[in-house]
Amino acid sequence: MSRIYDALQRADLERKANQETDAEAFADPFAAPAVEDLPPVKADVNLEKVILHPWNPSITALPTLGDRGECVEQFRSLRTQIYQYRDQDALKTILVSSGMPAEGKSFVAANLALSLARNKDNSVLLIDADLRYPALHAVLGAPNLPGLTEYLGGTAEVGDILQRNQVPRIVEADLVRSIPNLTFIPAGAGGDNSSELIANHRIEELIATLSPHFDWILIDSPPALVFADAIDLARAADAVLLVARGAVTPFDVAQRAQTAFSNSRVLGFVLNAVKDAPRSGSYYYYNRRDAESGSHG
């Protein structure tokens, strides 16, 4: 998946260059006011009035847009595992993180969100909280402004940052690929002060406000061993799902990533881009008990 990651990074840089003019329409996000200085959160969320944009999703980076294939089946399997965890304990908001960059957390977050949203009874919210290096807007082909940064900085309301695809179906080469029931919050302008923005606890107010309106909320976070944001974001989530890259992520890095979330409920690891896996497919899931015993599944 490294080529996909590189392509997304290039696309992200191009989008950022095109959005510089748009960013000037918002107040400086780097001021990071204290939470007591911010306007109160408005709880009147009307999903019927969510802003619609013509998304242009990456078919390559979103294999779950298809109806069949090994990736589709693997994410269905992961979705089933998530359902089982919910049967055991309350579970709605999941933070998707990793130890280091380029391990595939954004890929997993986006495709798991789509897999959950394929059930017409599920209303899914996907949040890009990797404010320094956002990728989800590039994957979805969606605008990145206004977003979470503007909300946390107090220059945008909840209704301003929610968006959906204008066209409920994507048609390519006579194949109809649907993006149903998915709402997206992009990262926004971002910046080096994202830790201060995340730490002002406004993210927790946002989740509390939106939670009654969705069946699932997935948050893509920065890598936990590089930035402190991920640990702060975990306070707003019910559980954490970690991603490691097969034959790339050292086992001690995976262990340190799990330890970083010692105060959170860790569901387990998604081992991404696995070669010669013990079963067919490119993604292999193992739970926290496996990780603690030192087993790779």
N, C-alpha and C positions, 0 to 999 in steps of 0.2 A: 504493500500500500504506500510505500515511500514516494512513488511517482505521483500518486493521487495527492498525497500531502503537499508535495512540491508544487503541483499545479494549483492547488487551492491557495497556497501561500502567494503565488504569483497573481492569481485572480484577486486575492484580497488586497494586494498592493495597488493594483489597477483601480479597484473600487474606491480605495481610500483617496487616491489622487483625484478621482471624479467627484468625491464627496466633500472636498475641502471647502467649496463654496457653500454647500448646504450647512456645514458645521458652523459657519459664521452666523447663522440665524439663531443659534442658541447661546445662552450665557456661558461664560468660561467654565468648563466642567472641572477645572483644576483647583477651584477655590475650596472645594470640599468643606462646606459649612457644617457646623455641629448639628446633631439631630434636633436639638431644641430650637435651632434657628430656622428649621425647615417648615414649610406649610404642612398642616395635618393631612393625613392620607384620606382621600375621599373614597368611601366604601360603596358608592352607588356605581357599580360596574354593570354596564349593559352590553353583553356580548353581541346583541343584534346590531350594535353600532360600531363594531370593530372596523378599523380602517382596512380596506382591501387594496392589495397591490398585485400587479401581474408578475408573479414569481417566475423565475426561469431556473428550475432546479437542475442540478447535475445528475444526470442519469447514472453516470459512472460511479459517483460517490454515494449514491442512494440506491443500492441494489434492491432494497425493500419496496421500491416503487413497482417492481415486477411482481408477477403472480406466482412464479416458480423459480427454482434454482437453489443451489446449496446455501448461498447467503440468506435467502428468504427463509429457508428451513431452520438455519441456525438461529436467526433472530426470533423466529417463532418459538423455538425451544427456550431461548432466553426469556421471552415473554411469559411462557408457561411457568418457568421457575419463579419469575417475579410475582405471578398470580399466587403461587403456592406460599411465598413469603407473606403476601397480604392476608392469606387465609389464617396464618399463624399469629399475626400481629398487625396493628393498624399501619398501613403503608400507602402513601399517596405521593409525597415529594421525595424524589431521589436525586442526590447529587452524584454526577458522574465525574470522576477525577482519575488522575494517574500520578505516578511518582515524578516522572520526567517528561519533557516535551516529546512530541512525535511518536507517542505510543498508541494513538488512535482513539482517544477519549471523545473527540468531537464526532468522529465517524460513528462510534458506538451510540452516543447520545442521540444523534439525528436519526439513525436507523431504528433504534429501539422506540423512539417517539413515533415514527411512522408505522412501525409494526403494531404498537398499541392502538394507534389511530385507525388501523385497518378495520378494527371492530367498530361498527357504526354507533354502538352504544357508548363508546368511550370518547370523552372530550379531553383532549391532551394539550397541555401548554409546554412549550419548549423555550427555555431561557438561556441566552448566551451570556454567562457571567465571567467569561475570560476577557476581561476588559482591556488587557494589554495586547493580546494577540487573538482577537475574535476570528472565528472561521465559519460559524454556522450561517451567517448571511450569504457568504460566498457559496456554500453548499446548496442552499435553498434558492439562490439567485434573487435574494430579497434586499430591500433597502436596509441600511445600517443605522439610519437616523430618523427620528429620535429613538433612543434606546435606554437601556438600563442606567448608563452613566448619567444621562440627563435627568432621569427620575431620581436617582440617588443624590444628585446635586441640587435637586429642588427646582429645576427649570422645566420639568415636564410632569404632567399628571399621568395617572394609570392609563386612562383612555387614550392618551397620546402615543404610548409606546407599544400597545397591542396591535398586531396586524395579522391578516390572513391572506391566503391566496385568492386573487380576484376570480380566477378560473378554477373551479373545483376539480378539473381533470386536465392532465397533461397528455397530449397526443403526439406521439413520435413514431414514425415508420408504421403507421396504421395500428399501433398498440396504444391502448388507453390506460394510462397510469394515474391513479387517483391520489389526491392528498386530502383525505376527508378529516374533518373534526380536529384539525391542527391549528393552534394559535401560536404565534411566535413573538418573543421579545428579543430584539437584537441587542448587541452590546453597547452600541452608541459610539460616541467620540473617543472614549477611553483615555488612557494617559498613565503617567508614572505615579499618580496619586491614587490609583484604584484601591490600594489597601485602606486608605483613609475613608474612601467612599463606602467600601464594603463594611468597614468597622463601625460606621455610624448607626448600625442596626436597622436602617430603613429597609433593607432587603427582607428582614423578618416581618416588618409591617406589610410589605408588598405581598409576601406569600400568604400571610394571614387574611389579607383582603381578597385575594384571588382564589384561595383554596376552595371555598364553597361553590365556585363556578366550574371546577374541573374535576375529572376523575383521576387524572394523573398530571404531575408536574415534574418535568425533568430539567435539571440545571447542569449546564456544562461549565465546569470550573477550571481555573488554571492548575497546572501541575503542583501537587502538594509540597514537593521537596524543593521547589524553586521559589514559590511565592506563598506568603502567609494567607492570602485571600481565601484559598480553598478551605482552610480550617475554620475561618470565620463564617464562610458560606454554609458550612455543615450545620451550624446552629439553626439554620432555617429549614433544614431537611429532616425527614423522618429516618433516612438511611443513606448510606454511601455505597456506590458501586464503583469498584476500581478496575482500571484497564492496564494491562501489561502487554508488551509486544513480544511475540514468540521469537526466540533465538537472539533477541536484542536486549531486553530488559534483564539486568542481573538479578538474581534471586534476592540478594541483600537489599537492592533498591525496592523491590516489591514488598519485602518485609518492613522496611522503613516507612514506606507509604502507608501500609496498614497501621503501623504503630502511630503515625501522625494523626490518625483518626481514632485514637484509643478511647476518646470520649463520645464517639458516635457509634451507631449501629452499622457495622460493615456487612453488607450482604455477601460479598465475595469478589472474585476477580473474573473479568472477561479477558482471556488470553487471545490477543488479536494477531492476525497474520501468521497462523501456525502452519508450519510445513511438516508433512508426515505425521499428522495428528493421529491419535489412537482410534479415531472414527472419522468418517468422511466430513469434509467441510473445512473452512478456513478459520473458524472461531470455536474456541473450546472454553467452557465455563466450569469453574470449580469454586466451591463455597469456602466460607471462612474456616470451617473445621479442617478442610484439606490444607489450607495455607498454614494454619497453626501447627499442623503435624509435620510440615515440611514436604508434603506430597504435591506433585504437579498434576494430580488427577489420574 
